[in-house]
Amino acid sequence: MELRLWKYGEDDSLIPSFLEGKALSHKEPAKTEEWFHWKFEQSPYGKAFMACAFDGDKVAGCVAYGRGVVKYKGRDWTCALSYETFVHPAYQGKGLFKKLILLAEENMLKAGVQFLYNYPKAKVPVFPRGGKSS
């Protein structure tokens, strides 16, 4: 299993595997390759950070974040918004999701991202890294 960032252009042959894994994981119809390019490559803020797990020619999972800027207390924060998370059903229950989150976070911090936000299933406070909730 290889954990690394998606290589735009170079990994394009794996888009069908990505779309299949996403669809199976979310129990939904598969999206199109056009959707993939729109969602992850053509954002006005730049290409998404995509931490992926590869098992040969299969995409076993992905944690993807889009880039952006959030204004908070009069300051601009470089941020990342959760765009997609999945682990293919055949690879679930092995700690892969946590490894992908950590890989994504490590690379986003290196790229200057200061603020990550997700849409959790349960309500939890979200605040800048190192900050405190009020």
Order of alpha helices (4+ residues) and beta strands (2+ residues): beta-alpha-alpha-beta-beta-beta-alpha-beta
